[in-house]
Amino acid sequence: MSDSSWVEKLKAWPSDVSHVPLPATQQWWRPFHEAAQEQHLQKTYKDLREYFRQ
């Protein structure tokens, strides 16, 4: 298996996943999950800025 083939698969993977419809039980949950991820990213960014400011 060459390196390029798994790199291509890796690039294709996220878009493939986004096209998979969520089960009905997860439809309502998704916005909360995405918001939580965003908040986590913002917190991580703030923490890193604080860390490097020292």
N, C-alpha and C positions, 0 to 999 in steps of 0.2 A: 504494500500500500504506500503510495507516494504521499509526501507531505501536502502537496497542493490539493489532493482530493478531499482530505479531511478538513482542510481550511475552507474549501468551497462548501462543504456540508455545514460547517460551523456558521458560515455567513448566511446560508439559506435557512438555518434552523429557526431563528426568532420569527421570521415572517411566516413560516409554515405554521408555527404554533398560534400566531395571532388569528389565523383563518379558521382554527378549530373552534366550533361553537361551544360555549360553556353549557353544561347541564343546567336545567332550570333552577336547581338549588343554588347554583353559584352565580346566576345572573345578578341577583341583588347585591351579592357580596363583593363583586369585582370593584365597583367605585371606591368602596371602603379600603380595599386592599391597595389599590393604586394610590389613594391619598396617603395611606400609611407609609408606602414606599417613598413617596415624595417627601413627606415630613422627615423620614429617616435620613434621606439624602441631604436635606437642608441642615439637619442637626449635625451630621457627620462633617459637612462642609464648615459649619460654624466651629465645631470642635477642632478641626484641623487648623483653622485660622487662628484660634486662640493658642493652640499648641505652638505654632510657628512664631507667634508674636513674642513669646517668652525669651 
